[in-house]
Amino acid sequence: MKKLWKNKLFKYGLISIVLVVLGAAGFLGYYRMVRVQGVLSSYTINETLKEKSNAHRAVIYTQDRAFKNQVIEELKKNLVDENIYVEVKPVEEVGENRIEEWDKVLILSTVQSSDPPKVALDYINKHKNEKKLSVYLTADSSTWSKDPGHLDVTTAASKSENVTVFSRKMKEFLLY
């Protein structure tokens, strides 16, 4: 090994490979950190309708991220005059959801490593035949590569021009 280490070509080649590997690992680590979704604090839309028996009840599971917050804010403005009570909760809690307690259940999440968060994916797979479940996913590629094809799934990139696309589709699902 000592003999190899004295060879300048070998030494610089090995150092270059190590630097490239460390640089790639650093980039991937940074990329994952930047893409981490925040945990949302729960809140409600149309709180005054909570106890009204004729009001529709819905829950949205999502993440605390600027784009998703904009979608929910636009949706909230569009639901002001509607007879629907909506709870907005962190996607991490979707596994605790009892779908039969709601008229509609929406998941607004992100695709990372080709899938939504595991808890959301498990819930989606468990309730894949429920008509009251609708899924909205953000992905840089604008697609969910593993979309099973039998769900009501809307997928688009987290770009400002897609805020209205998501909020409009979510409103349509909630009201019809």
Phi and psi in degrees as GROMACS dihedral restraints (atoms count N, CA, C in turn):
[ dihedral_restraints ]
;  ai    aj    ak    al  type     phi  dphi    fc
    3     4     5     6     1   -59.2    20    10
    4     5     6     7     1   -38.8    20    10
    6     7     8     9     1   -65.1    20    10
    7     8     9    10     1   -42.7    20    10
    9    10    11    12     1   -64.1    20    10
   10    11    12    13     1   -40.9    20    10
   12    13    14    15     1   -64.8    20    10
   13    14    15    16     1   -26.7    20    10
   15    16    17    18     1   -73.9    20    10
   16    17    18    19     1   -19.7    20    10
   18    19    20    21     1   -74.7    20    10
   19    20    21    22     1   115.1    20    10
   21    22    23    24     1   -60.8    20    10
   22    23    24    25     1   -40.7    20    10
   24    25    26    27     1   -61.1    20    10
   25    26    27    28     1   -44.6    20    10
   27    28    29    30     1   -64.4    20    10
   28    29    30    31     1   -46.9    20    10
   30    31    32    33     1   -61.2    20    10
   31    32    33    34     1   -49.6    20    10
   33    34    35    36     1   -69.3    20    10
   34    35    36    37     1   -33.6    20    10
   36    37    38    39     1   -64.8    20    10
   37    38    39    40     1   -45.6    20    10
   39    40    41    42     1   -64.8    20    10
   40    41    42    43     1   -43.9    20    10
   42    43    44    45     1   -62.1    20    10
   43    44    45    46     1   -40.9    20    10
   45    46    47    48     1   -62.6    20    10
   46    47    48    49     1   -44.1    20    10
   48    49    50    51     1   -62.0    20    10
   49    50    51    52     1   -44.5    20    10
   51    52    53    54     1   -62.0    20    10
   52    53    54    55     1   -43.5    20    10
   54    55    56    57     1   -64.3    20    10
   55    56    57    58     1   -40.0    20    10
   57    58    59    60     1   -64.1    20    10
   58    59    60    61     1   -44.4    20    10
   60    61    62    63     1   -63.5    20    10
   61    62    63    64     1   -45.8    20    10
   63    64    65    66     1   -63.4    20    10
   64    65    66    67     1   -41.1    20    10
   66    67    68    69     1   -62.9    20    10
   67    68    69    70     1   -43.7    20    10
   69    70    71    72     1   -64.4    20    10
   70    71    72    73     1   -42.8    20    10
   72    73    74    75     1   -63.6    20    10
   73    74    75    76     1   -41.7    20    10
   75    76    77    78     1   -62.9    20    10
   76    77    78    79     1   -43.4    20    10
   78    79    80    81     1   -62.2    20    10
   79    80    81    82     1   -45.9    20    10
   81    82    83    84     1   -63.5    20    10
   82    83    84    85     1   -40.0    20    10
   84    85    86    87     1   -63.9    20    10
   85    86    87    88     1   -43.6    20    10
   87    88    89    90     1   -62.9    20    10
   88    89    90    91     1   -45.1    20    10
   90    91    92    93     1   -58.5    20    10
   91    92    93    94     1   -44.7    20    10
   93    94    95    96     1   -65.7    20    10
   94    95    96    97     1   -40.0    20    10
   96    97    98    99     1   -63.6    20    10
   97    98    99   100     1   -41.8    20    10
   99   100   101   102     1   -66.0    20    10
  100   101   102   103     1   -32.4    20    10
  102   103   104   105     1   -87.0    20    10
  103   104   105   106     1    -3.0    20    10
  105   106   107   108     1   -62.8    20    10
  106   107   108   109     1   133.5    20    10
  108   109   110   111     1   -91.7    20    10
  109   110   111   112     1   139.5    20    10
  111   112   113   114     1   -77.1    20    10
  112   113   114   115     1   162.0    20    10
  114   115   116   117     1   -93.7    20    10
  115   116   117   118     1   124.2    20    10
  117   118   119   120     1   -77.9    20    10
  118   119   120   121     1   147.0    20    10
  120   121   122   123     1   -91.3    20    10
  121   122   123   124     1   132.5    20    10
  123   124   125   126     1   -63.5    20    10
  124   125   126   127     1   146.7    20    10
  126   127   128   129     1  -157.4    20    10
  127   128   129   130     1   173.9    20    10
  129   130   131   132     1  -123.2    20    10
  130   131   132   133     1   158.5    20    10
  132   133   134   135     1  -119.0    20    10
  133   134   135   136     1   132.3    20    10
  135   136   137   138     1    61.2    20    10
  136   137   138   139     1    50.5    20    10
  138   139   140   141     1   -52.5    20    10
  139   140   141   142     1   -34.9    20    10
  141   142   143   144     1   -63.8    20    10
  142   143   144   145     1   -17.1    20    10
  144   145   146   147     1   -90.8    20    10
  145   146   147   148     1    -0.3    20    10
  147   148   149   150     1   -55.5    20    10
  148   149   150   151     1   -44.0    20    10
  150   151   152   153     1   -92.2    20    10
  151   152   153   154     1    -2.7    20    10
  153   154   155   156     1   -78.7    20    10
  154   155   156   157     1   124.1    20    10
  156   157   158   159     1   -69.9    20    10
  157   158   159   160     1   -24.9    20    10
  159   160   161   162     1   -89.6    20    10
  160   161   162   163     1    -3.4    20    10
  162   163   164   165     1   -80.3    20    10
  163   164   165   166     1   142.0    20    10
  165   166   167   168     1   -74.5    20    10
  166   167   168   169     1   150.0    20    10
  168   169   170   171     1  -121.2    20    10
  169   170   171   172     1   130.8    20    10
  171   172   173   174     1  -139.4    20    10
  172   173   174   175     1   158.0    20    10
  174   175   176   177     1  -134.3    20    10
  175   176   177   178     1   139.3    20    10
  177   178   179   180     1  -119.0    20    10
  178   179   180   181     1   124.0    20    10
  180   181   182   183     1  -101.9    20    10
  181   182   183   184     1   124.5    20    10
  183   184   185   186     1  -148.8    20    10
  184   185   186   187     1  -171.8    20    10
  186   187   188   189     1  -125.3    20    10
  187   188   189   190     1   155.9    20    10
  189   190   191   192     1   -85.5    20    10
  190   191   192   193     1    94.4    20    10
  192   193   194   195     1  -146.5    20    10
  193   194   195   196     1   144.5    20    10
  195   196   197   198     1   -50.0    20    10
  196   197   198   199     1   -48.8    20    10
  198   199   200   201     1   -62.1    20    10
  199   200   201   202     1   -47.9    20    10
  201   202   203   204     1   -65.6    20    10
  202   203   204   205     1   -36.8    20    10
  204   205   206   207     1   -63.4    20    10
  205   206   207   208     1   -38.9    20    10
  207   208   209   210     1   -64.8    20    10
  208   209   210   211     1   -40.9    20    10
  210   211   212   213     1   -60.6    20    10
  211   212   213   214     1   -48.8    20    10
  213   214   215   216     1   -65.3    20    10
  214   215   216   217     1   -38.7    20    10
  216   217   218   219     1   -63.1    20    10
  217   218   219   220     1   -43.2    20    10
  219   220   221   222     1   -65.8    20    10
  220   221   222   223     1   -41.4    20    10
  222   223   224   225     1   -60.8    20    10
  223   224   225   226     1   -43.5    20    10
  225   226   227   228     1   -57.8    20    10
  226   227   228   229     1   -44.2    20    10
  228   229   230   231     1   -62.4    20    10
  229   230   231   232     1   -36.6    20    10
  231   232   233   234     1   -77.7    20    10
  232   233   234   235     1   -13.0    20    10
  234   235   236   237     1  -103.7    20    10
  235   236   237   238     1     1.5    20    10
  237   238   239   240     1   -52.7    20    10
  238   239   240   241     1   -44.5    20    10
  240   241   242   243     1   -97.5    20    10
  241   242   243   244     1    12.5    20    10
  243   244   245   246     1   -98.1    20    10
  244   245   246   247     1   155.4    20    10
  246   247   248   249     1   -90.4    20    10
  247   248   249   250     1    62.5    20    10
  249   250   251   252     1  -142.5    20    10
  250   251   252   253     1   130.2    20    10
  252   253   254   255     1   -98.6    20    10
  253   254   255   256     1   129.3    20    10
  255   256   257   258     1  -128.4    20    10
  256   257   258   259     1   130.6    20    10
  258   259   260   261     1  -103.4    20    10
  259   260   261   262     1   135.1    20    10
  261   262   263   264     1  -111.0    20    10
  262   263   264   265     1   121.1    20    10
  264   265   266   267     1  -131.0    20    10
  265   266   267   268     1   161.1    20    10
  267   268   269   270     1   -66.4    20    10
  268   269   270   271     1   140.0    20    10
  270   271   272   273     1   -59.5    20    10
  271   272   273   274     1   -24.2    20    10
  273   274   275   276     1   -63.3    20    10
  274   275   276   277     1   -19.8    20    10
  276   277   278   279     1   -94.0    20    10
  277   278   279   280     1     0.2    20    10
  279   280   281   282     1   -61.2    20    10
  280   281   282   283     1   -29.7    20    10
  282   283   284   285     1   -64.4    20    10
  283   284   285   286     1   -23.0    20    10
  285   286   287   288     1   -86.1    20    10
  286   287   288   289     1    -6.9    20    10
  288   289   290   291     1   -71.1    20    10
  289   290   291   292     1   136.3    20    10
  291   292   293   294     1  -104.8    20    10
  292   293   294   295     1   102.3    20    10
  294   295   296   297     1   -57.4    20    10
  295   296   297   298     1   -30.2    20    10
  297   298   299   300     1   -68.5    20    10
  298   299   300   301     1   -14.5    20    10
  300   301   302   303     1   -82.5    20    10
  301   302   303   304     1    -6.1    20    10
  303   304   305   306     1  -124.8    20    10
  304   305   306   307     1   151.1    20    10
  306   307   308   309     1   -78.5    20    10
  307   308   309   310     1   -34.6    20    10
  309   310   311   312     1  -143.6    20    10
  310   311   312   313     1   143.3    20    10
  312   313   314   315     1  -128.8    20    10
  313   314   315   316     1   125.3    20    10
  315   316   317   318     1  -120.3    20    10
  316   317   318   319     1   142.5    20    10
  318   319   320   321     1  -120.1    20    10
  319   320   321   322     1   120.0    20    10
  321   322   323   324     1  -116.8    20    10
  322   323   324   325     1   102.9    20    10
  324   325   326   327     1  -139.1    20    10
  325   326   327   328     1  -173.7    20    10
  327   328   329   330     1  -119.0    20    10
  328   329   330   331     1   155.5    20    10
  330   331   332   333     1   -97.2    20    10
  331   332   333   334     1   119.4    20    10
  333   334   335   336     1  -130.4    20    10
  334   335   336   337     1   134.4    20    10
  336   337   338   339     1    55.3    20    10
  337   338   339   340     1    42.1    20    10
  339   340   341   342     1    75.4    20    10
  340   341   342   343     1     2.0    20    10
  342   343   344   345     1  -145.2    20    10
  343   344   345   346     1   158.5    20    10
  345   346   347   348     1   -68.7    20    10
  346   347   348   349     1   174.1    20    10
  348   349   350   351     1   -53.5    20    10
  349   350   351   352     1   147.8    20    10
  351   352   353   354     1   -54.2    20    10
  352   353   354   355     1   -44.2    20    10
  354   355   356   357     1   -62.2    20    10
  355   356   357   358     1   -37.8    20    10
  357   358   359   360     1   -70.2    20    10
  358   359   360   361     1   -42.9    20    10
  360   361   362   363     1   -62.3    20    10
  361   362   363   364     1   -42.1    20    10
  363   364   365   366     1   -61.0    20    10
  364   365   366   367     1   -42.8    20    10
  366   367   368   369     1   -65.3    20    10
  367   368   369   370     1   -43.5    20    10
  369   370   371   372     1   -59.2    20    10
  370   371   372   373     1   -47.8    20    10
  372   373   374   375     1   -64.7    20    10
  373   374   375   376     1   -36.1    20    10
  375   376   377   378     1   -68.0    20    10
  376   377   378   379     1   -34.8    20    10
  378   379   380   381     1  -115.4    20    10
  379   380   381   382     1    28.0    20    10
  381   382   383   384     1   -61.6    20    10
  382   383   384   385     1   -21.1    20    10
  384   385   386   387     1   -99.1    20    10
  385   386   387   388     1     5.0    20    10
  387   388   389   390     1   -80.7    20    10
  388   389   390   391     1   127.1    20    10
  390   391   392   393     1   -74.2    20    10
  391   392   393   394     1   -18.6    20    10
  393   394   395   396     1   -87.7    20    10
  394   395   396   397     1     4.0    20    10
  396   397   398   399     1  -105.9    20    10
  397   398   399   400     1   131.8    20    10
  399   400   401   402     1  -135.5    20    10
  400   401   402   403     1   141.8    20    10
  402   403   404   405     1  -121.2    20    10
  403   404   405   406     1   135.0    20    10
  405   406   407   408     1  -129.6    20    10
  406   407   408   409     1   118.3    20    10
  408   409   410   411     1  -122.4    20    10
  409   410   411   412     1   138.4    20    10
  411   412   413   414     1  -100.6    20    10
  412   413   414   415     1   138.7    20    10
  414   415   416   417     1  -152.5    20    10
  415   416   417   418     1   139.3    20    10
  417   418   419   420     1   -56.8    20    10
  418   419   420   421     1   -35.2    20    10
  420   421   422   423     1   -82.0    20    10
  421   422   423   424     1    -5.5    20    10
  423   424   425   426     1    68.0    20    10
  424   425   426   427     1    11.1    20    10
  426   427   428   429     1  -139.5    20    10
  427   428   429   430     1   156.5    20    10
  429   430   431   432     1  -106.9    20    10
  430   431   432   433     1   105.3    20    10
  432   433   434   435     1   -61.7    20    10
  433   434   435   436     1   -23.9    20    10
  435   436   437   438     1  -105.3    20    10
  436   437   438   439     1    19.4    20    10
  438   439   440   441     1   -53.7    20    10
  439   440   441   442     1   120.6    20    10
  441   442   443   444     1   -70.6    20    10
  442   443   444   445     1   -13.0    20    10
  444   445   446   447     1    85.5    20    10
  445   446   447   448     1   -11.9    20    10
  447   448   449   450     1  -108.7    20    10
  448   449   450   451     1    12.3    20    10
  450   451   452   453     1  -113.8    20    10
  451   452   453   454     1   157.9    20    10
  453   454   455   456     1   -82.6    20    10
  454   455   456   457     1    92.2    20    10
  456   457   458   459     1  -120.8    20    10
  457   458   459   460     1   128.9    20    10
  459   460   461   462     1  -111.2    20    10
  460   461   462   463     1   125.9    20    10
  462   463   464   465     1  -129.3    20    10
  463   464   465   466     1   133.8    20    10
  465   466   467   468     1  -157.6    20    10
  466   467   468   469     1   166.4    20    10
  468   469   470   471     1   -74.0    20    10
  469   470   471   472     1   155.2    20    10
  471   472   473   474     1   -80.0    20    10
  472   473   474   475     1    69.3    20    10
  474   475   476   477     1  -117.6    20    10
  475   476   477   478     1   148.3    20    10
  477   478   479   480     1   -55.9    20    10
  478   479   480   481     1   -32.6    20    10
  480   481   482   483     1   -69.1    20    10
  481   482   483   484     1   -12.9    20    10
  483   484   485   486     1   -95.7    20    10
  484   485   486   487     1    -4.4    20    10
  486   487   488   489     1   -57.9    20    10
  487   488   489   490     1   -49.0    20    10
  489   490   491   492     1   -67.1    20    10
  490   491   492   493     1   -36.2    20    10
  492   493   494   495     1   -58.4    20    10
  493   494   495   496     1   -50.0    20    10
  495   496   497   498     1   -65.2    20    10
  496   497   498   499     1   -50.0    20    10
  498   499   500   501     1   -64.3    20    10
  499   500   501   502     1   -37.6    20    10
  501   502   503   504     1   -65.0    20    10
  502   503   504   505     1   -46.2    20    10
  504   505   506   507     1   -65.1    20    10
  505   506   507   508     1   -37.6    20    10
  507   508   509   510     1   -66.7    20    10
  508   509   510   511     1   -41.7    20    10
  510   511   512   513     1   -62.5    20    10
  511   512   513   514     1   -45.7    20    10
  513   514   515   516     1   -58.0    20    10
  514   515   516   517     1   -44.1    20    10
  516   517   518   519     1   -64.8    20    10
  517   518   519   520     1   -42.3    20    10
  519   520   521   522     1   -65.2    20    10
  520   521   522   523     1   -35.9    20    10
  522   523   524   525     1   -96.3    20    10
  523   524   525   526     1   -10.1    20    10
